[in-house]
């Protein structure tokens, strides 16, 4: 919904909060594990993901088409 609305900026922080704190927050009990989870999510929840050929890993095989 956030990405498909052309009139709105994408609320990356809100999406990060929904996924990292609300969806997984109750399952992640260690503070350092939560920091790790949020760091991983920030790699995929950013403007660069919407560009061509954004690499999802260090390999050339996994990228956003």
C-alpha positions as CSV (number, residue, x, y, z in Angstrom):
1,X,0.0,0.0,0.0
2,X,2.8,2.5,0.9
3,X,4.8,1.7,-2.2
4,X,2.0,1.8,-4.7
5,X,0.7,5.3,-3.7
6,X,2.5,7.7,-6.1
7,X,1.4,10.8,-4.1
8,X,3.0,9.8,-0.8
9,X,6.6,9.4,0.3
10,X,7.4,5.9,1.4
11,X,7.5,5.9,5.3
12,X,10.5,3.6,5.6
13,X,10.8,4.2,9.3
14,X,7.1,3.2,9.8
15,X,7.6,0.1,7.8
16,X,10.7,-0.8,9.7
17,X,8.9,-0.2,13.0
18,X,5.9,-2.4,11.9
19,X,8.1,-5.3,10.8
20,X,11.0,-5.1,13.4
21,X,9.1,-4.0,16.5
22,X,5.5,-5.1,16.0
23,X,5.7,-8.3,13.9
24,X,8.9,-9.7,15.4
25,X,9.3,-7.6,18.5
26,X,7.5,-10.1,20.7
27,X,9.6,-13.0,19.5
28,X,13.0,-11.2,19.9
29,X,13.7,-11.0,23.6
30,X,17.4,-10.1,23.6
31,X,18.3,-6.4,23.0
32,X,21.3,-7.3,20.8
33,X,19.2,-9.7,18.7
34,X,16.8,-6.8,18.2
35,X,19.6,-4.5,17.1
36,X,20.7,-7.3,14.7
37,X,17.2,-7.7,13.3
38,X,16.7,-4.0,12.7
39,X,20.1,-3.7,11.0
40,X,19.2,-6.5,8.6
41,X,15.8,-4.9,7.9
42,X,17.4,-1.5,7.1
43,X,19.4,-3.2,4.3
44,X,16.1,-3.9,2.5
45,X,13.9,-1.1,3.7
46,X,15.4,1.9,1.9
47,X,15.0,3.9,-1.3
48,X,17.8,1.9,-3.1
49,X,15.7,-1.2,-3.2
50,X,13.4,0.5,-5.7
51,X,16.2,1.0,-8.2
52,X,17.3,-1.4,-10.8
53,X,19.6,-4.3,-10.0
54,X,19.7,-3.7,-6.2
55,X,21.7,-6.6,-4.8
56,X,20.1,-8.5,-2.0
57,X,23.4,-10.2,-1.1
58,X,27.0,-10.1,-1.9
59,X,26.4,-12.5,-4.8
60,X,25.4,-11.2,-8.3
61,X,22.7,-13.9,-8.4
62,X,20.3,-12.2,-5.9
63,X,19.0,-8.8,-7.0
64,X,15.8,-6.9,-7.4
65,X,14.8,-7.2,-11.1
